[in-house]
Amino acid sequence: MTRLQKLLEPCQLCPRECGALRISGERGECGSGKDAEISSFGPHFGEEPPLVGRGGSGTIFFAFCSLRCVFCQNFEISRGMVKDTVTANELADIMIGLQQRGCENINLVTPTHYLPQIIEALLIAAGRGLKLPLVYNCSGYERTETLRLLDQIVDIYMPDFKYADEKMAQKYSQIGDYSRVAREAIKEMHRQVGDLALDKNGVAFQGLLIRHLVMPGGVSGTAELMEFIAREVSPHSWINIMEQYHPTYLANRYPEINRRITRQEYLEALAAARESGPGFHLLH
């Protein structure tokens, strides 16, 4: 816990390493400050089937994000437009409440910039009987040094894998090193938890589940990312090839992505995944 707290001031939790003095009242480049801020929480039945089960995934949406995706479909959350401050005790109460409602897991959505506060809450919740698997639902833009502090804490990692090309990442998410950082992060995640493992009811209890959003015009570089996963992560990886891209937030400023993907673009992405990893478990 102390090692995570030390990363809070000056802030070095995410790869931006912006150095904000958050405990002293500054906000980081992502927008987050001293206290954890959440946008909403509750059972979520729209997540991947291995996370939903019968009771739903117990999601907690944290405000702000280290990326600045111009097409963000949750921009009210990622830009901190909707947020409430919570204490560690209140966050622990939320986790216990989700367990009592029958959720299959605790799904932390964009949690990185609040990790010290989250771990404090987890310790409290564990003392109150929290037993659910912990899902780390993130953008993929993660600092490996921070991830190593989560070894034996996180049960399921669910990162996005957005771009193969750094120029695309810079243009559409204002991050110039996304691809390099995400590749190392996903390898570290797999080192910790391995391939996704399901119980007898088909519900995940441990492992890595990668999300990949197919974007118009091949912006995301699907084929290259799939080859990397098969070669350097696992040929048996679980991957959700997502087709729900739609232009929102600031996407209308970029004509080339100001449209939905075509059926053909999605089929080509699936084909690339199957060709690179015939042993992949594909969700779509």
Secondary structure, DSSP 8 states (H G I E B T S, - for coil): -HHHHHTBTTB-SSTT-----TTTT---TTS--SSEEEEEEEEESSS-HHHHTTT-EEEEEES--S---TT-TTHHHHTTSS-EEE-HHHHHHHHHHHHHTT-S-EEEES-GGGHHHHHHHHHHHHHTT--S-EEEEE-S---HHHHHTTTTT-SEEEEB---S-HHHHHHHHS-TTHHHHHHHHHHHHHHHH-B-EE-TTS-EEEEEEEEEE--GGGTT-HHHHHHHIIIII-TT-EEEEE------TTGGG-GGGSS---HHHHHHHHHHHHHH-TT-EEE-
